[in-house]
Amino acid sequence: MNIESLYAIFLDHPVITTDSRNIPVNSIFFALKGETFNGNTFAGEALVKGAAFAVIDEPEFALNDRFIVVDNVLLCLQQMARYHRDQLGLPVIAITGTNGKTTTKELVAAVLSKKFKVNFTQGNLNNHIGVPLTLLSMTKETEIGVVEMGANHPGEINALCQIANPDFGMITNIGKAHLEGFGSFEGVIRTKSELYHFLKGKKAKCFINADNALLVEQAKGIEKVTYGNSTDYYLAGELASTESYLVVKALFASGWLYLKSKLVGDYNFENLLAAACVGKYFEVDPLKIQAALANYNPSNNRSQLINTDKNTIIMDAYNANPTSMMAALVNFATIKKDQKCLILGDMLELGEASEAEHQNIVDYIENQNFTDVFLVGPLFKDTKDRTEKKKFEQVELLSNYLQTQPIENKFILIKGSRGIHLEKILDLLT
């Protein structure tokens, strides 16, 4: 079946699912394959559970005309998403970057929602499957789409651009992450910049932190909507306060406006300002921009400030890489609090750079006045240190320790890669 014919079916059944455990009635089930599963084997079950059709790529599973056979289910999903996006003809903003892309995406969506009907990437569904599903969730009522794009190998951002066909783009920053997949920091730069290359070819625009020399260099030849510290930019901003929550001061036509947030860390300054810049460009009322940013609640272990009877915690353990880890540590070191405690987990997917990057973090900690330092994971455990630090091979061992040696009355930063599962100790600290 060709894409046009399948799309006609989609218009009558505009709900897509790829999970046979979650089958909305009258949806279309796309039988994707993975390393350990074959969605074709679940297609019949999906129909029994209420799906109207199942899209498969192994003909032997087609038992009746409710099975739609295509050459490749994943490619079909991607092609239909692009076709749907083109039929809608709405503006799409693509957001990528090493750090802050999910937070920035959610801030941008919150701001734009004050004026428009916005569909945006849910959670971190930002890959070759998540991007098509995001696009296919958009409807005729959608006025703007906001699509997050993630990558851990070269070429992936370009592939996602071919699907989403963005009219605007933003790279939050470029740092050291997924070095194992990219091969080097230069590989990260090339891959993230694939968004800029796409925008340049389309003569589209980028929102850009004009204080970031690396981004400015990579964005040559693209029309820019700038934000940063200079009043020469489209939106100027200054860091107003990092005491407790982050506050940014931004210059709109009517004057300076304080943008309060529930985010912690000065490293979120550019994320907040980026969202305000997008809002200004799309002519959202500045007071509504202010309200949207103030009401945004960080979640899912991203830049969350948690006040409890026992401790005050900065929970930022959704993910970690050398760039985001160092930014969090530098910010934490500047906060004027007594009894500061670090709980850090390994940074994963760094390849040959792993040993040096973990040692670099430990060397930085050596020169700071932190009361307690807990390091979790085999990579941190193998680092060398001059002062005694508590090291644990895995988070369960730290949990056992905290049950007998509880931490109380401390200001705590929790930071590490998601695979270390530092969220498991949160209940022991609250």
N, C-alpha and C positions, 0 to 999 in steps of 0.2 A: 504494500500500500504506500502511495506517495504521501508527502507531508501535507499537501493541500487537502487530500481526502481525510487523512487522520485529523487534521485541524478542524474540519467540519464536524467530526464526531466530538472533538474536544469542546466545541462551542455549545453542544447540547449536554455535555458532561464535564464541566469546567473545574473539576477537582482531580488533582493528580496525587497518587501515592506510590511509593516504592517499597513500603514496608507491609508485608503480608499480615503482620500483627495488628496493623491499624488500617482498616479498610472502611472509609466513609461510604455510605450507601450511594450508588450510582457514580462512583468515581472510576477513573481509569488507572489500572495497575500497570506500572512499567517494571518488567521482570529483569532488573539489573543483576549483574554478576559481580562477585567479589572473590578474594583469594580463597575464602572458605565456604562460599555458598553460590548457588545457581538459582536465580530468581525464577527461571522457567519452571522449576519443580514446584513452585508455590503458586503458580498462576491459577490452576484449577481451584485451589483453596481460596484464593482471593475472590474468585467469582462466586463461590458458595457463600462467602461472608458478605456479599453485597455489591462488589464491583460490577459495573456495567460491562466493561471490556478489560481484557488483559493483553498488553503488548509484549510479544515474545520474539525470540530470534532462533528458536529451535523448533522446526515444523512438527516434529513428532509429538509435541505437547498440545498441538491444536486439535481440540476435540469437536469444536463447532464454530459457527461464525462469530462468536463473541471473543474468540482468540484472534488477534491481529498479528500476523507474522511480518516482521521486518528483517533487514539484513543485520542490523546491530542496534540493540535496544538503547544503549547509552547515546550513541550518535543520533538516533532518532529523537530522543528526549531533548538533546541539545539543539538540533535543527528546528524542532517544533517551538522551542523556547525563543529562538531567534526570529522565527516567522511570526510568532505571537507578538513579540516586542515591536517588530516592524509594522504589523497591522495596527497596533495601538497608537504608534507614532508619538508617544509621550517623551518628554525629556528624561534621560537617565543619567544619574551621577554615579560614577564608579570611585570607590575608595579602597586604596591599598596602602601598604607601608609595613615596616618591621614592627613597630610598636604603636599602640593607640588606635588602630584602624577600627576595631569593634566599638570602642567608646566613642570615637569621633562619628562613626556611622549612626549610632544611637542618638547622639547629641544633634546631629544634622537632621535626622528624621523628626526628633522632638520639636526642633525649631520650625521646620517646614510645615509640620502638621498644624501649626497655629494659623495657617492660611490655606493649605492645600490638602487634598486627599492623597496621602503618601503610602506607598507600599515599600517595605524595606526588608533587607536580609534579617531573618530571625536567628538569634543566637550567633553562632559562628559558622552557619551553613554557607561557606564562602568558596567552595571548591567546584570542580567540574560537574558535580551533581547539585550542590546547593544553589549555585548561580542560576541554572535552568529552572529549578523549582521556585526560586524567588520571582523570576520573570513570569512564570506561568501562573503565579498567584495574583498577578496584576489583572485588573479588569477595566472596562470602559470608564468606570468611575474614577480610576486612578489618574491623578494629575501629574505626579512626579514619582519616579522610581529611584531608590537609593540602594546600590548594590555593592556589597563588600566583596573584595577579591583577595584570596590568600594563595600562597604558593610556597613550595619547598624544593622546586626543581626548575631549571631554566625552561622558558617557553610557556609556562603555565599561565602567566598573566596575559600574554598575547592570545592564547587560546580562549580565555574567558572574555577578553575584549571582542573576539570574533562572535561570541554568543550574545553578549549584552549590548554591543554596539553603542557605547556610552557617548553622550554629547558633552559631558563635563567629567573631569577627573581630578583626583586628589591623591597625592602620595604624602602620608603623614610624616614620614621620615625614612631613612635607610640606615640600618644598623646591622650588627653581627647577629644573625640568627639562621638556623637551618644550614649552617656551613657544611654539614655532611652532604646535603643534597645539592647545594649550590657550588661546592668545591672551593670557594674562596669568597672574601668580602666583595671582590670585583664581580663575582658571579651574582651576588645579591644585588649589586648596583644595576647590572645589566638586566636582570629579571624584573625588578621593580620598575625600571625605566621603560619596560615594554609598554606600560600604560601611556607614558608620554609619547612614545613613538606612534602609537595608535592615534592618539589625539592629534598629533601633528599631521598625520596623513589625512585625517578627516577634516582638518582645519577647525578643530573643536577647541574648547577652552579648558584651562586647568586653574583650580584654586591652589595657591602655593604660599608656603611660609617663605617670604622673600628674605628672611634673615638666615636661611639655611643655604649656604653657598653650594653644597653638593646638589641639592634639588634645583637651584637656579641654573647651575651648569648643565644639568641633564635636560632641562626644560627649554633650552634654546630653540627659538623658532616657533614657539607656541604662544598664543594669546593668553595672558596671565591675569587672574584676579588675585591681587596680592593682599597678604595680611602679615602683621609683624609689629616690630617696635617703632617704626618710622611713620611720621605723619604724612609722608609721601605715598604711603601704601593706600590701597583701596579701603582697608580697615586697619587702623592703628590700635594697638593695645599695649597695656602695661600690667605687670604683676602687681596687684594691689595688696594682697595678703595671703599668707600660707598658714596663718595661725588657725589651728583646727581645720576648717575647710578652705578651699581655694577660692579667691576672689580676684577677678580680672577687671580692669578698667578699659573700656573701649570707646573710641571716638566716632560718634555718629554725626549726622548733619546738624542735629540739635544740640550737640555737645557731648561731653564725657558721660558715660553711663557705667555704673558699677554692676558687673555681672557676677552674682553670687552663685555658688554651686555646693553640692554635697560631695564633691570630689576632693581627694587629698593628693598632695604632691605637686610641686611646681612644674614637674614634667607634664602635667595635664594642661598647662597654660596654653600651649599651641592647639590642643584639641578643642578647648573651649572657644578660643578665638577663631579657629577654623569654622566651627559651627555658626558662630555669629556672623562671620564673613559671608557664608553661603546664604544665611537669612537676609542679610542686607542686600545681596545681589538679587535675590528673588523678591525683594521689596516687602519683606515681613516687617510689621511695625516693630521698632526697637524695644518698646515696652513688652511686646509679646515674645520677642527673642529673650529678653531678660527673664520673663516668667517661665518660659520653657526650660531654660538652663537651670534656674533655681529649683524647679520641680523634678528635675531628672534624678532618679535614685540609682546609683551604681549597684550592680548585682553580680552574682556568679563569681565572687572572689576577685573582682576588679576594683582596685582603688577604693575599697570600702573602709570607712572609719567606724569601728564598733566599740561603743562604750559599755562596759559591764561593771558589775559590783567588784569584780576581781582585778580587771586590767583594762587598759585602753589599747585597742589593736588596730593597726593598719593591715588589712587583709588584701594582699595583692598577689595571690598565688595561683591565678588562672594559668599563667605561663611566665617564662623567664628566658632571657638570653643575656649575653654580656652587656649589651647596650642598656636594656631596661633594668637589669640588676644594678648596674653602676648608678644609673639615674636615681633609682629608688634609695640607694645607700647614701648618695651625696645629699639628697633631700632630707633623709632621716637624720643625717649628721648635723644638719643646720637647725633642726627643730630644738627649741629651748625647753627641754624636759629633763627631769632627773630620772634615774633608773631606767635607762633605755636598753631594751633586749632585742637581739636579732635571732630569728629562726629562718635559716636559709636552706633551700633544697637544691639539688643538682640542676644544672642547666643542660638540657638534653639536645641531641642532634647537632653537636658541634664538630664532630669528626676529629681530624688530627689536631685541631686547635683547642680541644677540650681541656687537656691538662694545663696548658698555659693560661687559658681564660679563667679557670677556677682558681689557679694560683694567684692570678692578678687580683681577683676579688678578695682573697684572703690577705694579700699584702696590703690592700687598701684598708681593710678592717683593722689590721695591726696598728695603724696610726690614728685610730679613732677611739674616743672615750666611751665605748659601749660597756654597760655593766655586765651583760651576759651575752654569750654567742653560742648558738646551737647550730651545727652543720649536719645536714641529713643527706645521705646518699653515698655511694661508693666513690664518686668523683671527688667530692669535698673531703671525704675521709682520707684520701691519699695525698691531700695537700700538706705542705710543710708550714708550720707556724712557730713563732717565737714564744707567744703567750698561750697559756692553756685554754683550749676551747673544747667544748663537749661535742663529740662527733658520734654519729649513729649511722650504721650501714643502711637502715631503712626506717620509715616513719613509725612502724609498729614498736621498734625499740625505744624511740623517743617517747611514744605514748606510755610505755611501761615505766619509763623514768619519771614522767610528769605525774603519774598516779601516786608515786611515793615521794616525789620532790616537787610539789606544786609551785607554780609561778604566780605571784600575787603582787599587786601594787606596782606594776611595771607598764611602761609604754613600749609596745611590741610591734616590730615589723615582721610580717610573715611573707616571704617571697621565694618562689621556686617554680620549676616546671610542673605542669599539670600531672605528668607521669609519676611524680614523687608523692602526690596525694597528701600534701600538708593540711588540707582541709579536715583531715581525720583528727587532728589534735585540737581543733577549735573549741569543741565542747569542754576540753580539759582546762581551757584558759578563761572561760566565761562564767 
